[in-house]
Amino acid sequence: MFQNDVIEGLSAHFKAGNSKEIAANFASSVELIIIDEEDVYSKAQAEQILRNFFTKYPPVKSSVVHLINTNPNFRFGILSLQTKNAKFRVSITMKKSGSAFFITELRVESDK
């Protein structure tokens, strides 16, 4: 059973600016690249950073522009995130653990 489309669900949470729901999908440690800052954080730290990002850039809309879901143990998706003051490209890398997919890398870059 595919966790159908976990990426679509995440897109909805990005649109809502819901860092808590996004963080629920984080692996225990997550590589977070937001604009120019890159590091590996715990789930709680990563949620805080994401919350700060949403405060600074309130989301207006989010859509999935690319999705790779052919590998049963891996998901990769790219979202286009429009915020009040900028547009971003969000890349989400997920790996399967047990019966669920968890975000191992989240990259938010300016979309020129």
JOPE-V474318 format. One record per residue. N is the residue number from 0. RES is the residue in one small letter. SS is DSSP state (2 for helix, 1 for strand, 0 for the rest). PHI is phi in whole degrees, -180 to 180 (none if undefined). Layout:
n=[N & N]
res=[RES & RES]
ss=[SS & SS]
phi=[PHI & PHI]
//
This chain:
n=[0 & 1 & 2 & 3 & 4 & 5 & 6 & 7 & 8 & 9 & 10 & 11 & 12 & 13 & 14 & 15 & 16 & 17 & 18 & 19 & 20 & 21 & 22 & 23 & 24 & 25 & 26 & 27 & 28 & 29 & 30 & 31 & 32 & 33 & 34 & 35 & 36 & 37 & 38 & 39 & 40 & 41 & 42 & 43 & 44 & 45 & 46 & 47 & 48 & 49 & 50 & 51 & 52 & 53 & 54 & 55 & 56 & 57 & 58 & 59 & 60 & 61 & 62 & 63 & 64 & 65 & 66 & 67 & 68 & 69 & 70 & 71 & 72 & 73 & 74 & 75 & 76 & 77 & 78 & 79 & 80 & 81 & 82 & 83 & 84 & 85 & 86 & 87 & 88 & 89 & 90 & 91 & 92 & 93 & 94 & 95 & 96 & 97 & 98 & 99 & 100 & 101 & 102 & 103 & 104 & 105 & 106 & 107 & 108 & 109 & 110 & 111]
res=[m & f & q & n & d & v & i & e & g & l & s & a & h & f & k & a & g & n & s & k & e & i & a & a & n & f & a & s & s & v & e & l & i & i & i & d & e & e & d & v & y & s & k & a & q & a & e & q & i & l & r & n & f & f & t & k & y & p & p & v & k & s & s & v & v & h & l & i & n & t & n & p & n & f & r & f & g & i & l & s & l & q & t & k & n & a & k & f & r & v & s & i & t & m & k & k & s & g & s & a & f & f & i & t & e & l & r & v & e & s & d & k]
ss=[0 & 0 & 0 & 0 & 0 & 2 & 2 & 2 & 2 & 2 & 2 & 2 & 2 & 2 & 2 & 2 & 0 & 0 & 2 & 2 & 2 & 2 & 2 & 0 & 0 & 1 & 1 & 1 & 1 & 1 & 1 & 1 & 1 & 1 & 0 & 0 & 1 & 1 & 1 & 1 & 1 & 1 & 2 & 2 & 2 & 2 & 2 & 2 & 2 & 2 & 2 & 2 & 2 & 2 & 2 & 2 & 0 & 0 & 1 & 1 & 1 & 1 & 1 & 1 & 1 & 1 & 1 & 1 & 0 & 0 & 0 & 0 & 0 & 1 & 1 & 1 & 1 & 1 & 1 & 1 & 1 & 1 & 1 & 0 & 0 & 0 & 1 & 1 & 1 & 1 & 1 & 1 & 1 & 1 & 1 & 1 & 1 & 0 & 0 & 1 & 1 & 1 & 1 & 1 & 1 & 1 & 1 & 1 & 1 & 1 & 0 & 0]
phi=[none & -72 & -81 & -70 & -27 & -58 & -66 & -60 & -62 & -65 & -59 & -63 & -69 & -67 & -61 & -81 & 65 & -94 & -64 & -64 & -69 & -66 & -62 & -62 & -97 & -71 & -71 & -61 & -133 & -135 & -85 & -118 & -122 & -118 & 56 & -114 & -100 & -134 & -168 & -105 & -125 & -74 & -53 & -66 & -64 & -63 & -63 & -61 & -64 & -65 & -61 & -62 & -61 & -65 & -68 & -74 & -126 & -64 & -67 & -112 & -155 & -142 & -142 & -82 & -104 & -154 & -146 & -118 & -137 & -84 & -87 & -64 & -110 & -148 & -135 & -140 & -141 & -122 & -111 & -104 & -113 & -98 & -115 & -59 & -121 & -168 & -116 & -128 & -112 & -112 & -107 & -120 & -111 & -126 & -123 & -82 & -139 & 66 & -104 & -126 & -99 & -127 & -75 & -103 & -144 & -131 & -122 & -120 & -124 & -63 & -103 & -82]
//
